[in-house]
């Protein structure tokens, strides 16, 4: 069984019920999520040996975060316990023309205050096949950039493939800070995952003749973005998600995977969204599973996009779907008919 290690921050998610606005009533749903944790859950659901690494306090909220991962079969033995707090994000889900809102309260979280000495990467990567992180994690601070670098170096020494979702977050760092850190870290990366905004924000690479708000996506422009990323860093593969936002409730969703020779575009799905948070992470999880399973470039992008399309129908950060459900949709059955 293939073993995948993911590393990042898991946060407590507090969200009003349904599509209520913040404090429209006095209740909030409490769940957990975070980029790399979401990927780890997807991979565990697909039957891989999936392990998640972070740092969490020893108190009850930290334990609840660990337990949320264990419930899906994620290996949590390398989670370091210590620090003072779990990061929080507040989510107000948008609908129709009202966009979703995320408010972060993550300063001084356990992982943000972590030290390089907290993680024994040589031991963590023993027997591993793949390592995944996102651009959100190094954005937490210069110390976490150093931790990510040490992880990548250790992974490379053991022949572990590395994937990174650029995931630029302007609330965490500037474009200049992101470009400096990610330019350094991407020298170790084999598979890069991006979207139309991240490549531009982090590296200044932009798809030509594309209007993501007006519904105009130019395939040739995305081919150019993928090739520029590969030429710059020597990636083995570049995956780009293609989202057309019609409204907060309705998006068109597709993806492209470039392997140095072939530009493979998936079929496009029209999504009526239940919860879009974690949509990109579910794409990453689907892509990693596909590549580790030996799927072709076209098969891999179809599986990844179908996995993410299904995630948009699932409440919470975690993608609670199986391989068979994804393959059914990727194979063309998107009818949504009752299964009896």
N, C-alpha and C positions, 0 to 999 in steps of 0.2 A: 504494500500500500504506500502510495506517495505521501510524503510528509511536507507540509507547508507551515512556515513560521510567519506570523504577521506581528507588527510592532506599532503601537501608537497609544492614543488616549481614548479610554472609554468614559463616557459622561452620563450623568443622570439627566434624562429628558423629562421636562415638565411641560405638559400641554393641556390646554382647555379641552373639554369634551367636544368631539365632533368638529364643527367649524365655528365654534364660539370664538369671540375675540377675547383677549386677555382680560380676565376678571369680569367677564360678562355674567358669570356666576362664581360661586366660591369653591369650585372643584377643579382639580387638575389631575391628569393621568400621569403616573410616574413609571417610566420604563428606562431602559439603558440603550446606548448606541454610540457609535464612533466609527470613523472610516474603516480602519483595519479590523476592528472587532466585527463589524458587519461582514467583511470579507471572510473572516474566520468562520462565522456562523454558516454562511453560504457553503463553504467548502466542507464543513462537517456534515451538513445536510446532504451533500453529494457523495458522501461516503469516504472522503479523504481523511487522513490523519492530520487534523488541523490544530495548530497550537497558537495561542495568543500571548504576547509579552507586553507588559506595561508595569506601572507601579501604582499601587492603591493603598489607602490607609487600612489599618487593621480594624477599624470600627465597623459597625453594622452596615453602613451604607456601602463601604468598600466591599464587604463580604457579599452583599446583595448583588453587586456588579459581577463579582466572580461567579456567583451562583447562576446568574442569568446566562452566562456563557456555558457553564457546565451542563445546564439543562439541554443544550443542543449537542453535547458530546465534544465540545472544544476542550483541548488540553490546556489547563491553566497552571500547571506545576511550576512554570517559569515566571509567573507573575510575582514581582517583588512587593512585599508588604511593608509599608512605612509612609511617612508624610502625614499631612494634616487634613487634606480635603480631596473630595471627588469633584471634578469640574461639573458644572451644570449648564444646560442650555434650555431656554424657554422657546417653545415653538407654537406659533399661531398659524394654523393651516389656512391658506388662501382658498378662494373659490371664485369662479367666474373671472371678473376683471380685477379682483382684489388679490394681490400677491401674498404669498406666505411671508412670515417674519420670524427670524431667528435672533434671539438676544443671548449672548454668551456671558457666563459668569464663571470663568475658568482660571482666573489669575491665582497663582500660588497653589495650583493643584499638585498632587503628589508627583505626577509624571513631569510637570513643568519644572519642578524643583529637583528632579532626579540628578544623580551624578554618574559619571562613566563607570565608577567602581561598583554600581548597583547590578551590572549585567555581565555575566560570564558568557560572552558570545561563542567562544569555542565550544563550550559545553552545550549551549542552546542549539547550535547548528549541527550537533552530532546526529548523523542519520537523516538530515533534512535534504529535501530536493529543491525547495523553492522558498524565497523570502520576499515578502511584500510590505511596502510602506507607502505612505502618501506624503504630498507636500504640506499637509496640515501639521504633521508631527515635527519636522524641523522648524516650522514657524513658531513653535512654542518658546523658543529661546536659543541663544548661542550654545548653551550646554547641550541641548537636545540635538542640535546640528552635529555636534561632536559625537554624541551617542549613535546617531544614525550613520555617521561616517565609519565609526568603529564596527558597527554591525555589518555594513556593506563590505568592509575589508575582510572581516572574518568569514563572511559568506563566500566571498570570492576565493579565499584560500582553500575552502572545502568544496569548491566546484558547484556551489549552489546558485541556481538561476535567480535573478533579482528582477522584480517588477516594481514600478512606481507610477502611481496616479498623481499627476502634477497638482491638481486640486488647489489652486491659488485661493487664499482667503485674505482679502484686503483688510479685514478687521484684526488680523494677527500680525501682519508685517507689510512693509512697503514693497513695491515692485522691484526696487533696486536690491533690497535685502533678499527677496526671493530669488532674483536672478543670480546673485553671487553664490548663495547656498546651493541652489539646485543645479547650477552649472558644475559645481564641484561634485555633488552627489551623483549626478546623472552619468558621470564617467564610469560608474560601476554597474549601471542598469542595463539589462538585456531587453526588457519589454517595457515600453513607455505607453502610458494611457493618458489621454488628454481630451479636451473638447475645444470648441471653436474659440472660447474665451481664454482658457488657461494658457494655451500656446502663445497667445498674444500678450497676456499679462506678464508671464514669466520670462519669455524669451523674445518678445517682439515679433513673433512669427504669426502672420495673419492670413486667413483665407481671403482671396480676392473675390469681389463681386458677390458677397454674401450678406444677407440681412436677416439675422436670427429673429428679429422682432416682426419683420414684415413677411416672413414665411418664404424667403428666397435663399436656398442653399445651393451652392455651386460645387458639384463634385470635383471638377478640375482644381478648384481652389484648395480643397481638402487633400487631394493628392499632393499638391505642392507643399502644404504644411507638413504632411507625413514625411515626404522626401527630405525637406529641409531639416527636420528633427533627426532623421536617421543619418544624414550627411554630417550633421554637427557633432553627434555623439557616438555614432557607430552602433546604434541599437540593432538588435536582431529583428525586432518587430515593433511597429507603432500602431496603436489602436486609437481611433478617434470616434467619440460619440457624437451623433448628429441629432440635436433636439430643435424642433420648431415649436415655439411657444405660441399657441393660438390664444390661450388664456391660462389662468392658474388651474383650471379644471380639465383642459383639453390640450394635449401636445401630440405632435407627430414625432416618432422615435425610430432611429436607425443607427447604424454604425459602419465603420470602415476599418479593415485590418490590412496593413501593408507589410509584406515580408521581404522587401528588397527587390522583388520581381513582380509580384502580383498585388494589385489594388482590389481588394474584395469588399464589395458593399453588400450589406444585409438587405433583406426585405424591410419595408417600412411598416410600422404599426401606428394606428391612431389610438391614443390612450385617453380614457376618461379616468382621471386621477383620483385615487383614494388617499394616497400618501406618497409623495415623491421623494422624501428624505431617504437616503440610502440607495437611490436609483443608480447612481454611478458606481457605488460599491458593489451592488449586485451584478453590474456589468463586469467589474473587475473579477469578482468571484467566478462568474461564468467563463470568463476568458482563461483564467488560470486553470480551472478544471479542464477545459477543452484542450489546452495546449499540453497539459500533463497526461491527458488521455490519448494523445496522438491524433487528434482530429486535424483535418486539413485546414488551410487558412480560411476557406469559405465556410466550412462546417463550424469552425471556432467562432467566427463572428456571428453566425446565425444563432448559435447556442447562447452566446453572451448577450446579444440584444434581446432574445426571447426571455432569458432569465430576468433581465432588467424590466422588460415590459410587464412581466408578471408581478414584480416587486411593487410597481406603481398601484397595484390593486390590494396591497397588504398594509394594514396599519402597523406603525412602528418602524424602527430602523432596520430590523432584521428581516431578511427575505426567507419566508417560511415555505419554500417550495422544494420539490424533489426533482431528480434528474428526469424521471418519466414525464412529469408535468411540463418541464422545459422542452423536452424533445417533442412532446405532442404539439406544443405551440410552434416550435421551430419547423416542424413537419407540415404545418399549414392548417392545423385545427385551432382556430381562434374564435370559434363560434360562441363559447361561453355557455353551451347547453348544459343542463343538469346531468350529472353523471349518476346513473342508477345501477 
